[in-house]
Amino acid sequence: MNKKEILKILKDDSINSALFDKADKIRRKECGNIVHLRGLIEFSNVCGRNCLYCGINCKNKNVVRYTMNEDEILSCAKNATELGFKTIVLQSGEGDNVSLDKMCSIIEKIKELNIALTLSLGEKTKEEYKAYKDSGADRYLLRIETTDERLYKKMHPDGDFKNRVNCLYTLKELGFETGTGVLVGLPYQEIDSYADDILFFKKLNADMIGLGPFIAHNQTELKEAKNGDLTLALKVMALTRIIMPKINIPATTAMETIEKNGRIKALKSGANVVMPNVTPENIKENYSIYPDKKGVDAHRASELDKLKKEIASLGDSISDDFGVSKNYKYQ
């Protein structure tokens, strides 16, 4: 589809059910009737960026900052494998939370657990990315958040849009299974930009896309802004699935947070990944990028059981492999 065709669908709510059904059928045909679970470890909320929408931005003085040490991270990773996860996602705020040598040591030790490893650490140099890859990291998630350069600058006053894009292409060049994504419903965001976002994903040939509705945080400059719309976020996601049929797409926590059963709706509209949280319970509440996150707490058997039942109710099963994107070319 070209931009005009994408916009026509985005603007037409009369075909939403058919759109979601089409995306679901394509997901099942190309990726199978399975859902991949990723164990999320939010190991540091220290951040050097002032992204206006994010609750852990560097100007928020109300945040209790933390950075887990190597032993704590490895303990979490081992716990995740015992719970059956085949992939770990290490996520942090953007900055020098952990030295390069220490991060490479953590990567090497996690890889000894025979699991896939995704990093989400923000913008780094090519040399740092290469060191992560050489240490065994498999995937890297770097969300662009919006491909509208003017809006990007407004939302990221200390950010560099071109460097963000260059980082994504560097990750592809180095052989990472590369992920990105956007927010839907940011203040000043025009519907045209969502079409541009989708076409950017296609041009990059991303392997995984995470997106969700904007949710206002009461400790940010956007605290009075209107939240994004779940239906529009689902439409952007469904179109992404149709245009990029083999990629991995998570049913993001933001979708469940903004509307009960948002995760189920996402899984019925093209998503095929869920990321339960394995961050220690005593600190995870401090990783508040938006308020009242309704994720799956992997420490609670009842929540994992509920998730498994939800997945089974859709006619799907949980993957027992590393969940490599069918789009990934370095297999």
TORKOL-4160 file (C-alpha; in steps of 0.2 Angstrom, whole numbers, padded with zeros to 4 digits, m for minus):
331
<pt num="1" X="0000" Y="0000" Z="0000"/>
<pt num="2" X="0005" Y="0018" Z="m0003"/>
<pt num="3" X="0002" Y="0033" Z="0009"/>
<pt num="4" X="m0014" Y="0037" Z="0001"/>
<pt num="5" X="m0021" Y="0020" Z="0003"/>
<pt num="6" X="m0015" Y="0019" Z="0021"/>
<pt num="7" X="m0023" Y="0035" Z="0025"/>
<pt num="8" X="m0039" Y="0030" Z="0017"/>
<pt num="9" X="m0040" Y="0015" Z="0029"/>
<pt num="10" X="m0035" Y="0025" Z="0044"/>
<pt num="11" X="m0049" Y="0038" Z="0041"/>
<pt num="12" X="m0062" Y="0025" Z="0038"/>
<pt num="13" X="m0069" Y="0017" Z="0054"/>
<pt num="14" X="m0083" Y="0008" Z="0045"/>
<pt num="15" X="m0070" Y="m0006" Z="0040"/>
<pt num="16" X="m0062" Y="m0008" Z="0057"/>
<pt num="17" X="m0068" Y="m0026" Z="0060"/>
<pt num="18" X="m0063" Y="m0031" Z="0043"/>
<pt num="19" X="m0046" Y="m0023" Z="0045"/>
<pt num="20" X="m0043" Y="m0032" Z="0062"/>
<pt num="21" X="m0049" Y="m0049" Z="0055"/>
<pt num="22" X="m0037" Y="m0047" Z="0040"/>
<pt num="23" X="m0022" Y="m0043" Z="0051"/>
<pt num="24" X="m0026" Y="m0058" Z="0062"/>
<pt num="25" X="m0028" Y="m0070" Z="0047"/>
<pt num="26" X="m0011" Y="m0064" Z="0040"/>
<pt num="27" X="m0003" Y="m0066" Z="0057"/>
<pt num="28" X="m0009" Y="m0084" Z="0059"/>
<pt num="29" X="m0004" Y="m0088" Z="0041"/>
<pt num="30" X="0014" Y="m0081" Z="0041"/>
<pt num="31" X="0018" Y="m0083" Z="0060"/>
<pt num="32" X="0007" Y="m0097" Z="0066"/>
<pt num="33" X="m0005" Y="m0099" Z="0079"/>
<pt num="34" X="0007" Y="m0096" Z="0093"/>
<pt num="35" X="0011" Y="m0081" Z="0105"/>
<pt num="36" X="0029" Y="m0078" Z="0110"/>
<pt num="37" X="0032" Y="m0073" Z="0128"/>
<pt num="38" X="0047" Y="m0061" Z="0133"/>
<pt num="39" X="0053" Y="m0059" Z="0151"/>
<pt num="40" X="0055" Y="m0040" Z="0154"/>
<pt num="41" X="0068" Y="m0034" Z="0166"/>
<pt num="42" X="0068" Y="m0015" Z="0168"/>
<pt num="43" X="0085" Y="m0015" Z="0177"/>
<pt num="44" X="0087" Y="0004" Z="0178"/>
<pt num="45" X="0076" Y="0020" Z="0178"/>
<pt num="46" X="0090" Y="0032" Z="0177"/>
<pt num="47" X="0089" Y="0042" Z="0161"/>
<pt num="48" X="0098" Y="0057" Z="0154"/>
<pt num="49" X="0084" Y="0062" Z="0142"/>
<pt num="50" X="0070" Y="0074" Z="0144"/>
<pt num="51" X="0056" Y="0066" Z="0133"/>
<pt num="52" X="0041" Y="0076" Z="0137"/>
<pt num="53" X="0029" Y="0061" Z="0138"/>
<pt num="54" X="0039" Y="0050" Z="0149"/>
<pt num="55" X="0038" Y="0048" Z="0168"/>
<pt num="56" X="0056" Y="0044" Z="0171"/>
<pt num="57" X="0063" Y="0058" Z="0161"/>
<pt num="58" X="0078" Y="0067" Z="0169"/>
<pt num="59" X="0068" Y="0082" Z="0175"/>
<pt num="60" X="0056" Y="0072" Z="0185"/>
<pt num="61" X="0063" Y="0074" Z="0203"/>
<pt num="62" X="0049" Y="0063" Z="0211"/>
<pt num="63" X="0056" Y="0047" Z="0203"/>
<pt num="64" X="0065" Y="0036" Z="0215"/>
<pt num="65" X="0080" Y="0031" Z="0204"/>
<pt num="66" X="0088" Y="0014" Z="0204"/>
<pt num="67" X="0100" Y="0003" Z="0194"/>
<pt num="68" X="0101" Y="m0016" Z="0198"/>
<pt num="69" X="0118" Y="m0023" Z="0199"/>
<pt num="70" X="0125" Y="m0038" Z="0189"/>
<pt num="71" X="0120" Y="m0051" Z="0202"/>
<pt num="72" X="0102" Y="m0044" Z="0203"/>
<pt num="73" X="0100" Y="m0044" Z="0184"/>
<pt num="74" X="0107" Y="m0062" Z="0182"/>
<pt num="75" X="0096" Y="m0068" Z="0197"/>
<pt num="76" X="0081" Y="m0060" Z="0187"/>
<pt num="77" X="0086" Y="m0069" Z="0171"/>
<pt num="78" X="0088" Y="m0086" Z="0179"/>
<pt num="79" X="0071" Y="m0084" Z="0187"/>
<pt num="80" X="0064" Y="m0080" Z="0170"/>
<pt num="81" X="0071" Y="m0096" Z="0163"/>
<pt num="82" X="0064" Y="m0106" Z="0177"/>
<pt num="83" X="0047" Y="m0098" Z="0173"/>
<pt num="84" X="0049" Y="m0105" Z="0155"/>
<pt num="85" X="0054" Y="m0089" Z="0146"/>
<pt num="86" X="0065" Y="m0091" Z="0130"/>
<pt num="87" X="0069" Y="m0073" Z="0128"/>
<pt num="88" X="0074" Y="m0059" Z="0141"/>
<pt num="89" X="0072" Y="m0041" Z="0137"/>
<pt num="90" X="0084" Y="m0029" Z="0146"/>
<pt num="91" X="0077" Y="m0012" Z="0147"/>
<pt num="92" X="0083" Y="0004" Z="0155"/>
<pt num="93" X="0082" Y="0023" Z="0153"/>
<pt num="94" X="0094" Y="0031" Z="0141"/>
<pt num="95" X="0111" Y="0035" Z="0148"/>
<pt num="96" X="0127" Y="0027" Z="0155"/>
<pt num="97" X="0118" Y="0017" Z="0168"/>
<pt num="98" X="0130" Y="0002" Z="0166"/>
<pt num="99" X="0148" Y="0003" Z="0159"/>
<pt num="100" X="0151" Y="m0005" Z="0142"/>
<pt num="101" X="0162" Y="m0019" Z="0150"/>
<pt num="102" X="0150" Y="m0023" Z="0163"/>
<pt num="103" X="0135" Y="m0024" Z="0151"/>
<pt num="104" X="0145" Y="m0035" Z="0140"/>
<pt num="105" X="0149" Y="m0046" Z="0155"/>
<pt num="106" X="0130" Y="m0047" Z="0159"/>
<pt num="107" X="0126" Y="m0051" Z="0141"/>
<pt num="108" X="0139" Y="m0065" Z="0141"/>
<pt num="109" X="0132" Y="m0073" Z="0157"/>
<pt num="110" X="0114" Y="m0072" Z="0152"/>
<pt num="111" X="0118" Y="m0080" Z="0136"/>
<pt num="112" X="0125" Y="m0095" Z="0146"/>
<pt num="113" X="0107" Y="m0098" Z="0151"/>
<pt num="114" X="0103" Y="m0103" Z="0133"/>
<pt num="115" X="0090" Y="m0090" Z="0130"/>
<pt num="116" X="0088" Y="m0076" Z="0117"/>
<pt num="117" X="0092" Y="m0058" Z="0123"/>
<pt num="118" X="0085" Y="m0042" Z="0118"/>
<pt num="119" X="0092" Y="m0025" Z="0123"/>
<pt num="120" X="0083" Y="m0009" Z="0124"/>
<pt num="121" X="0096" Y="0004" Z="0131"/>
<pt num="122" X="0093" Y="0019" Z="0119"/>
<pt num="123" X="0106" Y="0027" Z="0107"/>
<pt num="124" X="0124" Y="0021" Z="0108"/>
<pt num="125" X="0139" Y="0022" Z="0097"/>
<pt num="126" X="0142" Y="0009" Z="0083"/>
<pt num="127" X="0157" Y="0003" Z="0093"/>
<pt num="128" X="0145" Y="0000" Z="0108"/>
<pt num="129" X="0132" Y="m0009" Z="0098"/>
<pt num="130" X="0145" Y="m0020" Z="0090"/>
<pt num="131" X="0152" Y="m0024" Z="0107"/>
<pt num="132" X="0135" Y="m0030" Z="0113"/>
<pt num="133" X="0133" Y="m0040" Z="0097"/>
<pt num="134" X="0150" Y="m0048" Z="0099"/>
<pt num="135" X="0145" Y="m0052" Z="0117"/>
<pt num="136" X="0130" Y="m0062" Z="0111"/>
<pt num="137" X="0115" Y="m0050" Z="0111"/>
<pt num="138" X="0103" Y="m0055" Z="0098"/>
<pt num="139" X="0090" Y="m0041" Z="0097"/>
<pt num="140" X="0089" Y="m0023" Z="0100"/>
<pt num="141" X="0073" Y="m0012" Z="0102"/>
<pt num="142" X="0075" Y="0007" Z="0099"/>
<pt num="143" X="0058" Y="0015" Z="0097"/>
<pt num="144" X="0058" Y="0030" Z="0085"/>
<pt num="145" X="0041" Y="0036" Z="0094"/>
<pt num="146" X="0037" Y="0047" Z="0079"/>
<pt num="147" X="0044" Y="0049" Z="0061"/>
<pt num="148" X="0038" Y="0067" Z="0060"/>
<pt num="149" X="0054" Y="0076" Z="0063"/>
<pt num="150" X="0046" Y="0092" Z="0069"/>
<pt num="151" X="0035" Y="0083" Z="0082"/>
<pt num="152" X="0050" Y="0072" Z="0087"/>
<pt num="153" X="0060" Y="0088" Z="0091"/>
<pt num="154" X="0045" Y="0095" Z="0101"/>
<pt num="155" X="0043" Y="0079" Z="0111"/>
<pt num="156" X="0062" Y="0076" Z="0113"/>
<pt num="157" X="0070" Y="0094" Z="0116"/>
<pt num="158" X="0087" Y="0086" Z="0118"/>
<pt num="159" X="0085" Y="0073" Z="0105"/>
<pt num="160" X="0093" Y="0071" Z="0088"/>
<pt num="161" X="0081" Y="0063" Z="0075"/>
<pt num="162" X="0094" Y="0060" Z="0062"/>
<pt num="163" X="0105" Y="0051" Z="0075"/>
<pt num="164" X="0090" Y="0040" Z="0081"/>
<pt num="165" X="0087" Y="0035" Z="0063"/>
<pt num="166" X="0105" Y="0032" Z="0060"/>
<pt num="167" X="0106" Y="0021" Z="0075"/>
<pt num="168" X="0092" Y="0010" Z="0068"/>
<pt num="169" X="0101" Y="0007" Z="0052"/>
<pt num="170" X="0117" Y="0004" Z="0061"/>
<pt num="171" X="0109" Y="m0010" Z="0071"/>
<pt num="172" X="0102" Y="m0018" Z="0055"/>
<pt num="173" X="0120" Y="m0017" Z="0048"/>
<pt num="174" X="0127" Y="m0026" Z="0063"/>
<pt num="175" X="0115" Y="m0040" Z="0061"/>
<pt num="176" X="0104" Y="m0037" Z="0076"/>
<pt num="177" X="0086" Y="m0042" Z="0075"/>
<pt num="178" X="0080" Y="m0024" Z="0075"/>
<pt num="179" X="0064" Y="m0017" Z="0083"/>
<pt num="180" X="0057" Y="0000" Z="0083"/>
<pt num="181" X="0040" Y="0008" Z="0086"/>
<pt num="182" X="0029" Y="0023" Z="0089"/>
<pt num="183" X="0017" Y="0031" Z="0101"/>
<pt num="184" X="m0001" Y="0035" Z="0094"/>
<pt num="185" X="m0010" Y="0050" Z="0100"/>
<pt num="186" X="0004" Y="0062" Z="0105"/>
<pt num="187" X="m0001" Y="0080" Z="0106"/>
<pt num="188" X="0000" Y="0089" Z="0089"/>
<pt num="189" X="0001" Y="0072" Z="0080"/>
<pt num="190" X="m0007" Y="0072" Z="0063"/>
<pt num="191" X="m0015" Y="0056" Z="0055"/>
<pt num="192" X="m0003" Y="0058" Z="0040"/>
<pt num="193" X="0011" Y="0054" Z="0052"/>
<pt num="194" X="0005" Y="0037" Z="0056"/>
<pt num="195" X="0006" Y="0032" Z="0037"/>
<pt num="196" X="0023" Y="0039" Z="0037"/>
<pt num="197" X="0028" Y="0029" Z="0052"/>
<pt num="198" X="0022" Y="0013" Z="0044"/>
<pt num="199" X="0031" Y="0016" Z="0028"/>
<pt num="200" X="0047" Y="0020" Z="0038"/>
<pt num="201" X="0045" Y="0003" Z="0046"/>
<pt num="202" X="0044" Y="m0005" Z="0029"/>
<pt num="203" X="0059" Y="0005" Z="0022"/>
<pt num="204" X="0070" Y="0000" Z="0037"/>
<pt num="205" X="0064" Y="m0018" Z="0035"/>
<pt num="206" X="0062" Y="m0019" Z="0054"/>
<pt num="207" X="0060" Y="m0036" Z="0062"/>
<pt num="208" X="0048" Y="m0031" Z="0076"/>
<pt num="209" X="0037" Y="m0016" Z="0079"/>
<pt num="210" X="0030" Y="m0011" Z="0096"/>
<pt num="211" X="0017" Y="0003" Z="0097"/>
<pt num="212" X="0003" Y="0009" Z="0108"/>
<pt num="213" X="m0007" Y="0024" Z="0113"/>
<pt num="214" X="0000" Y="0039" Z="0122"/>
<pt num="215" X="m0004" Y="0039" Z="0140"/>
<pt num="216" X="m0002" Y="0056" Z="0149"/>
<pt num="217" X="0009" Y="0055" Z="0165"/>
<pt num="218" X="0004" Y="0067" Z="0179"/>
<pt num="219" X="0023" Y="0071" Z="0183"/>
<pt num="220" X="0027" Y="0077" Z="0165"/>
<pt num="221" X="0024" Y="0093" Z="0155"/>
<pt num="222" X="0010" Y="0083" Z="0145"/>
<pt num="223" X="0000" Y="0079" Z="0161"/>
<pt num="224" X="m0015" Y="0089" Z="0154"/>
<pt num="225" X="m0014" Y="0081" Z="0137"/>
<pt num="226" X="m0028" Y="0069" Z="0131"/>
<pt num="227" X="m0024" Y="0051" Z="0130"/>
<pt num="228" X="m0022" Y="0042" Z="0114"/>
<pt num="229" X="m0036" Y="0031" Z="0106"/>
<pt num="230" X="m0034" Y="0012" Z="0107"/>
<pt num="231" X="m0044" Y="0009" Z="0091"/>
<pt num="232" X="m0033" Y="0020" Z="0081"/>
<pt num="233" X="m0017" Y="0012" Z="0089"/>
<pt num="234" X="m0025" Y="m0005" Z="0084"/>
<pt num="235" X="m0028" Y="0001" Z="0066"/>
<pt num="236" X="m0010" Y="0007" Z="0065"/>
<pt num="237" X="m0004" Y="m0010" Z="0071"/>
<pt num="238" X="m0015" Y="m0020" Z="0060"/>
<pt num="239" X="m0010" Y="m0010" Z="0045"/>
<pt num="240" X="0008" Y="m0013" Z="0050"/>
<pt num="241" X="0005" Y="m0032" Z="0051"/>
<pt num="242" X="m0003" Y="m0032" Z="0034"/>
<pt num="243" X="0011" Y="m0023" Z="0026"/>
<pt num="244" X="0025" Y="m0032" Z="0035"/>
<pt num="245" X="0017" Y="m0049" Z="0037"/>
<pt num="246" X="0032" Y="m0059" Z="0045"/>
<pt num="247" X="0037" Y="m0047" Z="0059"/>
<pt num="248" X="0034" Y="m0049" Z="0077"/>
<pt num="249" X="0022" Y="m0037" Z="0085"/>
<pt num="250" X="0019" Y="m0036" Z="0104"/>
<pt num="251" X="0002" Y="m0033" Z="0112"/>
<pt num="252" X="0009" Y="m0018" Z="0122"/>
<pt num="253" X="0006" Y="m0015" Z="0140"/>
<pt num="254" X="m0001" Y="0002" Z="0136"/>
<pt num="255" X="m0015" Y="m0006" Z="0126"/>
<pt num="256" X="m0021" Y="m0015" Z="0142"/>
<pt num="257" X="m0018" Y="0000" Z="0152"/>
<pt num="258" X="m0029" Y="0012" Z="0142"/>
<pt num="259" X="m0043" Y="m0001" Z="0140"/>
<pt num="260" X="m0047" Y="m0017" Z="0149"/>
<pt num="261" X="m0045" Y="m0032" Z="0137"/>
<pt num="262" X="m0034" Y="m0021" Z="0126"/>
<pt num="263" X="m0021" Y="m0035" Z="0126"/>
<pt num="264" X="m0034" Y="m0047" Z="0119"/>
<pt num="265" X="m0040" Y="m0035" Z="0106"/>
<pt num="266" X="m0022" Y="m0033" Z="0100"/>
<pt num="267" X="m0019" Y="m0052" Z="0099"/>
<pt num="268" X="m0034" Y="m0053" Z="0088"/>
<pt num="269" X="m0028" Y="m0039" Z="0077"/>
<pt num="270" X="m0011" Y="m0044" Z="0072"/>
<pt num="271" X="0000" Y="m0045" Z="0088"/>
<pt num="272" X="0009" Y="m0061" Z="0092"/>
<pt num="273" X="0020" Y="m0056" Z="0107"/>
<pt num="274" X="0017" Y="m0052" Z="0126"/>
<pt num="275" X="0030" Y="m0046" Z="0138"/>
<pt num="276" X="0027" Y="m0051" Z="0156"/>
<pt num="277" X="0037" Y="m0042" Z="0169"/>
<pt num="278" X="0050" Y="m0051" Z="0179"/>
<pt num="279" X="0058" Y="m0035" Z="0187"/>
<pt num="280" X="0058" Y="m0037" Z="0206"/>
<pt num="281" X="0042" Y="m0032" Z="0214"/>
<pt num="282" X="0050" Y="m0020" Z="0226"/>
<pt num="283" X="0057" Y="m0008" Z="0212"/>
<pt num="284" X="0047" Y="m0011" Z="0197"/>
<pt num="285" X="0034" Y="0003" Z="0202"/>
<pt num="286" X="0048" Y="0015" Z="0200"/>
<pt num="287" X="0049" Y="0012" Z="0181"/>
<pt num="288" X="0034" Y="0022" Z="0178"/>
<pt num="289" X="0035" Y="0028" Z="0160"/>
<pt num="290" X="0016" Y="0031" Z="0161"/>
<pt num="291" X="0004" Y="0028" Z="0176"/>
<pt num="292" X="m0005" Y="0013" Z="0182"/>
<pt num="293" X="0003" Y="0000" Z="0170"/>
<pt num="294" X="m0007" Y="m0015" Z="0168"/>
<pt num="295" X="0006" Y="m0027" Z="0163"/>
<pt num="296" X="0007" Y="m0046" Z="0167"/>
<pt num="297" X="0017" Y="m0048" Z="0183"/>
<pt num="298" X="0027" Y="m0064" Z="0180"/>
<pt num="299" X="0030" Y="m0066" Z="0199"/>
<pt num="300" X="0012" Y="m0070" Z="0202"/>
<pt num="301" X="0006" Y="m0087" Z="0196"/>
<pt num="302" X="m0012" Y="m0081" Z="0195"/>
<pt num="303" X="m0007" Y="m0068" Z="0182"/>
<pt num="304" X="0003" Y="m0079" Z="0171"/>
<pt num="305" X="m0011" Y="m0092" Z="0172"/>
<pt num="306" X="m0023" Y="m0079" Z="0167"/>
<pt num="307" X="m0012" Y="m0074" Z="0152"/>
<pt num="308" X="m0010" Y="m0092" Z="0146"/>
<pt num="309" X="m0029" Y="m0095" Z="0147"/>
<pt num="310" X="m0032" Y="m0079" Z="0137"/>
<pt num="311" X="m0020" Y="m0085" Z="0124"/>
<pt num="312" X="m0028" Y="m0102" Z="0123"/>
<pt num="313" X="m0045" Y="m0095" Z="0121"/>
<pt num="314" X="m0039" Y="m0087" Z="0105"/>
<pt num="315" X="m0035" Y="m0104" Z="0098"/>
<pt num="316" X="m0016" Y="m0100" Z="0101"/>
<pt num="317" X="m0002" Y="m0109" Z="0110"/>
<pt num="318" X="0013" Y="m0102" Z="0119"/>
<pt num="319" X="0029" Y="m0104" Z="0108"/>
<pt num="320" X="0043" Y="m0115" Z="0115"/>
<pt num="321" X="0057" Y="m0108" Z="0105"/>
<pt num="322" X="0067" Y="m0092" Z="0104"/>
<pt num="323" X="0053" Y="m0083" Z="0094"/>
<pt num="324" X="0065" Y="m0076" Z="0080"/>
<pt num="325" X="0056" Y="m0065" Z="0068"/>
<pt num="326" X="0051" Y="m0073" Z="0052"/>
<pt num="327" X="0057" Y="m0057" Z="0044"/>
<pt num="328" X="0075" Y="m0058" Z="0051"/>
<pt num="329" X="0087" Y="m0061" Z="0037"/>
<pt num="330" X="0102" Y="m0067" Z="0047"/>
<pt num="331" X="0095" Y="m0084" Z="0053"/>
